[in-house]
Amino acid sequence: MELDAVESVRMALMEALVLAMPILGAGLLIGLILSLFQAVTQIQEQWLVSVPKIIVMLLVAVVLLSWLTVRMSDFAVLMFSGG
């Protein structure tokens, strides 16, 4: 059964959302925690939020790399097989 173009784009966008969600969620969580820390201590340094957020997001991406790779390759096989 052939997938139409709209359904293929919808599936690709949903897959991108699922793949990005853990990394963005970790960035959101660490950003919230550090913003609360800044509000409590009144330390307003910009690097205090951005640098740890980047580090945590990179660590999450490295930890989930095998899952991301398998998920992307399964999706590619699905798209190129036509089913």
Helices and strands as residue ranges (DSSP letters): H 5-41, H 47-63, H 65-81
